[in-house]
């Protein structure tokens, strides 16, 4: 199932075609393809080139570690995410490695890396559903995440599947039209709330 974004202005196909399905195929993601997703994340921009990201990844070929990631998801996400062929956790280092001072951009930078990963995935016919619904404290314990690192998102990665495989409420959400705020609601110039002049 594909749901191209109804953009108001032209955007690259990889942007317009990206969305977050819950229905995933059981099709295997080849190791070299999966590695390319994280290569894209590797080259994301970051403050002072700190690269404050880490990813804990498991495929269904590794059932023990896959089950560990499933175990930290909230029940509503387990319902569908357990069927994806790849699960991951994005983790942020909250202080600069060299100085130990707080890195106020760490979460922003990890978000950028995950966005680049997602665009690379879209270019390869894969989809990424990022999730806030997981237990960060349990993730720290299960994966022995060291102090100073914060698990910030879970993600399911795979090829699109059949929406009819989902329970009815999730099937309805899968089929719902895609919507976004207009650009004029969040792109400003001069002062807060003043629409940027290049917008119609």
C-alpha positions in Angstrom: 0.0 0.0 0.0 1.4 3.4 -1.0 0.1 6.8 0.2 1.8 9.6 -1.7 1.5 13.0 0.2 -0.8 15.5 -1.4 1.9 18.3 -1.4 0.9 21.9 -1.9 4.3 22.6 -3.6 6.6 20.3 -5.5 8.8 18.0 -3.4 11.1 15.1 -4.2 9.5 11.7 -4.6 11.4 10.4 -1.6 9.7 13.0 0.5 6.2 12.7 -1.0 6.2 8.9 -0.9 7.5 8.6 2.7 4.9 7.6 5.3 4.6 5.4 8.4 2.6 2.2 7.8 1.7 -0.3 10.4 1.2 -3.2 8.0 4.6 -4.7 7.0 5.4 -7.5 4.7 7.5 -10.4 6.1 9.9 -9.9 3.2 13.5 -10.1 4.3 15.6 -6.9 4.2 19.0 -7.8 2.8 22.0 -7.0 5.0 23.6 -4.8 2.4 20.4 -2.8 2.0 20.0 -2.4 5.8 23.6 -1.3 6.1 23.0 1.4 3.5 20.2 2.8 5.7 22.6 3.3 8.5 25.3 4.6 6.1 22.8 7.4 5.3 22.3 8.1 9.0 26.1 8.2 9.4 26.3 11.1 7.0 23.6 13.3 8.6 24.7 16.7 9.8 25.4 17.2 13.5 26.6 20.0 15.9 30.4 20.1 15.9 30.3 16.8 13.9 29.6 15.1 17.2 27.4 12.4 15.6 25.7 11.8 19.0 23.6 8.8 17.7 23.6 5.1 18.2 21.2 2.5 17.0 20.3 -0.9 18.6 19.0 -3.0 15.7 17.6 -6.5 15.5 16.1 -8.5 12.6 13.8 -11.5 12.7 16.8 -13.6 11.8 18.0 -12.8 15.3 14.9 -13.8 17.3 16.5 -13.4 20.8 17.4 -9.7 20.2 14.3 -9.0 18.2 12.2 -10.2 21.1 14.2 -7.9 23.4 13.2 -4.8 21.3 9.6 -6.0 21.2 9.6 -6.3 25.0 10.2 -2.6 25.4 7.4 -1.5 23.1 4.0 -0.4 24.5 1.3 -3.0 23.9 -0.4 -1.0 21.2 2.8 -0.9 19.1 3.6 -4.6 19.8 0.3 -5.5 18.0 1.7 -4.5 14.6 5.5 -3.8 15.0 6.3 -7.4 15.9 5.5 -8.3 12.3 8.1 -6.0 10.8 11.3 -7.7 9.7 13.6 -5.1 11.4 13.2 -3.2 14.7 15.6 -0.6 16.1 16.0 1.9 18.9 17.6 5.3 18.3 19.7 6.5 21.2 21.3 9.9 21.9 24.5 10.8 23.7 23.4 13.8 25.8 26.9 15.4 26.3 29.8 16.2 24.0 32.2 13.3 24.0 35.3 15.5 24.2 34.3 18.0 26.8 31.5 16.3 28.7 29.4 19.5 28.5 25.7 19.1 27.7 24.9 18.9 24.0 21.6 20.8 23.6 21.3 19.7 20.0 21.8 16.0 20.6 18.1 15.0 20.2 17.8 17.3 17.1 20.9 15.6 15.6 19.7 12.1 16.2 16.3 13.1 14.7 18.2 14.3 11.6 20.1 11.0 11.4 16.9 9.0 11.6 15.3 11.3 8.9 18.2 10.6 6.6 17.9 6.9 7.3 14.2 7.2 6.5 14.8 8.9 3.2 17.3 6.3 2.2 14.8 3.6 3.1 12.1 5.3 1.0 14.5 5.4 -2.0 14.8 1.6 -1.7 11.1 0.8 -1.4 11.3 0.4 2.4 9.3 2.2 5.0 10.1 3.3 8.5 7.6 3.8 11.3 9.1 5.7 14.1 7.6 5.3 17.6 7.6 7.2 20.8 5.6 4.4 22.4 8.2 2.4 24.2 9.6 2.1 27.8 12.9 4.0 27.9 13.8 2.8 31.4 13.2 -0.8 30.4 15.3 -0.3 27.3 18.2 1.0 29.4 18.0 -2.1 31.5 17.4 -4.7 28.8 20.2 -3.3 26.5 22.6 -2.1 29.2 22.6 1.4 27.8 25.3 3.4 29.6 24.7 6.6 31.6 24.6 9.7 29.5 22.8 8.0 26.7 19.0 8.5 26.2 16.8 6.1 24.2 14.5 8.4 22.2 12.6 6.5 19.6 11.9 3.0 18.4 11.4 2.2 14.7 10.0 -0.6 12.6 11.6 -1.0 9.2 10.4 -3.1 6.3 8.5 -3.4 3.0 4.8 -2.5 3.0 2.3 -5.2 3.8 -1.4 -5.9 3.5 -3.6 -3.4 5.6 -6.2 -6.2 5.9 -3.7 -8.0 8.2 -4.3 -5.3 10.9 -7.0 -5.1 13.5 -9.9 -2.9 12.4 -9.0 0.3 14.3 -5.5 0.2 12.9 -6.8 -0.7 9.4 -8.9 2.4 9.5 -5.9 4.5 10.4 -3.9 2.9 7.7 -6.4 3.9 5.1 -7.1 7.4 6.4 -6.1 10.4 4.2 -2.7 12.0 4.9 -3.0 15.5 6.3 -0.6 18.2 7.4 -0.7 21.8 8.6 -0.2 24.3 5.8 3.3 25.8 5.5 1.9 29.2 6.4 1.1 27.9 9.9 4.7 27.3 10.8 7.0 29.3 8.4 7.4 32.8 9.7 9.5 35.9 9.0 10.2 39.1 11.0 8.3 38.2 14.1 6.4 35.3 15.6 3.2 34.5 13.8 4.0 36.6 10.7 3.8 34.5 7.6 7.0 34.4 5.5 6.7 36.7 2.4 7.6 34.0 -0.1 4.4 32.1 0.7 1.2 32.8 -1.2 
